[in-house]
Amino acid sequence: PSPHPPLLPPPLPLPHLDDQKPKGEDRWFRERHAGRYFAGPAAFPLKAGEGYYRNTCFVLQSAAVGVTDHIAVSGGFELLSLAGFSRQAPGFHLGAKAAWKLHRYVHFGLSAAYTNTPTEYRFFDRYANYDPVIREGNAAAFGMVTIGTDRYHGTLGGGVRYHEWKGLEETPSFSLGLAARVIPKLWVIGETWLVGEEESFTPWWSMGVRFASRAVAVDFGVVNNEAWYKDVFVGVPMVSCCINFGHRWAKAL
């Protein structure tokens, strides 16, 4: 060894990359709830094996699961017609979504949905309005583009609807959804829909907040449209609870 001390001190060990995260960064867990707004979807895909169950206003029960990393299927039913003892109850819906990442900040998706519900029923009268053929089927196909990340994003969508009795609706429908994850467990969400019907548009809109963890998200908001706005200025309250499931969520913990 040299009798003279080294001119430079020995190099310090490099810190692990995880140690260089900004303070509090570990609180920003991967947000699986970012794939949906109050009503419509965003173009973020569900991963294979991941899914969720959602209860909306204690009436609409639905679930979705990722079949592949780009394709998810969904379905559900409503309880309102059961409360009316409708012989056609319950109404149900089926859906599918395909989504791809085009760029770090751009996702593209396609969605399709079919609903079939009783048209008329009276609460707690199982023989009222009984007609075995009075059911209403509707289908819709939409394309969407989501700009942003899972923290801040907006989705512009457009598509067509098909009515079982009236046929194809020639006027398209459009949607715009915006979401901001202002702190790790709090979202602010808003949606606007222009539903095409007989060469005109019926506007719908919603806004509210979402409290989210890795496993559970609870939405509180209001929904309104042009007709309701005259009588209910603020809108009709809406609440939903969503529970994630799937093996990948367990790994994320």
Solvent accessible surface area in square Angstrom, and as a share of the most:
residue,aa,sasa,rsa
1,P,184,1.16
2,S,86,0.55
3,P,123,0.78
4,H,138,0.62
5,P,107,0.67
6,P,107,0.67
7,L,176,0.88
8,L,143,0.71
9,P,107,0.68
10,P,107,0.67
11,P,128,0.81
12,L,156,0.78
13,P,119,0.75
14,L,165,0.82
15,P,75,0.47
16,H,119,0.53
17,L,139,0.69
18,D,84,0.43
19,D,105,0.54
20,Q,114,0.50
21,K,104,0.44
22,P,91,0.58
23,K,210,0.89
24,G,25,0.24
25,E,55,0.25
26,D,104,0.54
27,R,144,0.53
28,W,61,0.21
29,F,18,0.07
30,R,123,0.45
31,E,8,0.03
32,R,29,0.11
33,H,2,0.01
34,A,3,0.03
35,G,17,0.16
36,R,18,0.07
37,Y,3,0.01
38,F,7,0.03
39,A,81,0.63
40,G,7,0.06
41,P,48,0.30
42,A,0,0.00
43,A,0,0.00
44,F,25,0.10
45,P,31,0.19
46,L,23,0.11
47,K,69,0.29
48,A,28,0.22
49,G,29,0.28
50,E,1,0.00
51,G,0,0.00
52,Y,47,0.18
53,Y,82,0.31
54,R,24,0.09
55,N,35,0.18
56,T,23,0.13
57,C,50,0.30
58,F,160,0.67
59,V,50,0.28
60,L,68,0.34
61,Q,22,0.10
62,S,19,0.12
63,A,41,0.32
64,A,9,0.07
65,V,57,0.33
66,G,4,0.04
67,V,90,0.52
68,T,60,0.35
69,D,52,0.27
70,H,81,0.36
71,I,79,0.40
72,A,7,0.06
73,V,65,0.37
74,S,40,0.25
75,G,20,0.19
76,G,16,0.15
77,F,87,0.36
78,E,25,0.11
79,L,63,0.31
80,L,78,0.39
81,S,0,0.00
82,L,82,0.41
83,A,38,0.30
84,G,1,0.01
85,F,106,0.44
86,S,17,0.11
87,R,108,0.39
88,Q,16,0.07
89,A,24,0.19
90,P,50,0.32
91,G,1,0.01
92,F,76,0.32
93,H,36,0.16
94,L,103,0.51
95,G,17,0.16
96,A,45,0.35
97,K,31,0.13
98,A,19,0.15
99,A,1,0.01
100,W,92,0.32
101,K,127,0.54
102,L,118,0.59
103,H,106,0.47
104,R,167,0.61
105,Y,89,0.34
106,V,41,0.23
107,H,16,0.07
108,F,67,0.28
109,G,0,0.00
110,L,88,0.44
111,S,23,0.15
112,A,53,0.41
113,A,47,0.36
114,Y,80,0.30
115,T,51,0.30
116,N,19,0.10
117,T,46,0.27
118,P,10,0.06
119,T,45,0.26
120,E,101,0.45
121,Y,62,0.24
122,R,147,0.54
123,F,108,0.45
124,F,154,0.64
125,D,61,0.31
126,R,122,0.44
127,Y,146,0.56
128,A,20,0.16
129,N,55,0.28
130,Y,108,0.41
131,D,46,0.24
132,P,90,0.57
133,V,116,0.67
134,I,47,0.24
135,R,52,0.19
136,E,47,0.21
137,G,1,0.01
138,N,41,0.21
139,A,34,0.26
140,A,30,0.23
141,A,50,0.39
142,F,32,0.13
143,G,23,0.22
144,M,8,0.04
145,V,57,0.33
146,T,0,0.00
147,I,95,0.48
148,G,14,0.13
149,T,47,0.27
150,D,45,0.23
151,R,69,0.25
152,Y,120,0.46
153,H,11,0.05
154,G,15,0.15
155,T,7,0.04
156,L,115,0.57
157,G,6,0.05
158,G,24,0.23
159,G,15,0.15
160,V,67,0.38
161,R,61,0.22
162,Y,110,0.42
163,H,27,0.12
164,E,93,0.42
165,W,149,0.52
166,K,141,0.60
167,G,21,0.21
168,L,109,0.54
169,E,31,0.14
170,E,152,0.68
171,T,15,0.09
172,P,51,0.32
173,S,2,0.01
174,F,83,0.35
175,S,17,0.11
176,L,81,0.40
177,G,4,0.03
178,L,102,0.51
179,A,8,0.07
180,A,29,0.23
181,R,2,0.01
182,V,70,0.40
183,I,92,0.47
184,P,9,0.05
185,K,115,0.49
186,L,42,0.21
187,W,1,0.00
188,V,75,0.43
189,I,3,0.01
190,G,22,0.21
191,E,9,0.04
192,T,60,0.35
193,W,56,0.20
194,L,72,0.36
195,V,33,0.19
196,G,0,0.00
197,E,71,0.32
198,E,129,0.58
199,E,161,0.72
200,S,62,0.40
201,F,93,0.39
202,T,48,0.28
203,P,34,0.21
204,W,81,0.28
205,W,70,0.25
206,S,11,0.07
207,M,110,0.49
208,G,17,0.17
209,V,47,0.27
210,R,2,0.01
211,F,105,0.44
212,A,6,0.04
213,S,39,0.25
214,R,84,0.30
215,A,25,0.19
216,V,54,0.31
217,A,1,0.00
218,V,41,0.24
219,D,1,0.01
220,F,101,0.42
221,G,13,0.13
222,V,36,0.21
223,V,36,0.20
224,N,1,0.01
225,N,10,0.05
226,E,101,0.45
227,A,68,0.53
228,W,95,0.33
229,Y,98,0.37
230,K,166,0.70
231,D,126,0.65
232,V,62,0.36
233,F,146,0.61
234,V,107,0.61
235,G,5,0.05
236,V,58,0.33
237,P,106,0.67
238,M,30,0.13
239,V,46,0.27
240,S,3,0.02
241,C,45,0.27
242,C,2,0.01
243,I,75,0.38
244,N,10,0.05
245,F,87,0.36
246,G,22,0.22
247,H,99,0.44
248,R,89,0.32
249,W,61,0.21
250,A,60,0.47
251,K,163,0.69
252,A,50,0.39
253,L,130,0.65
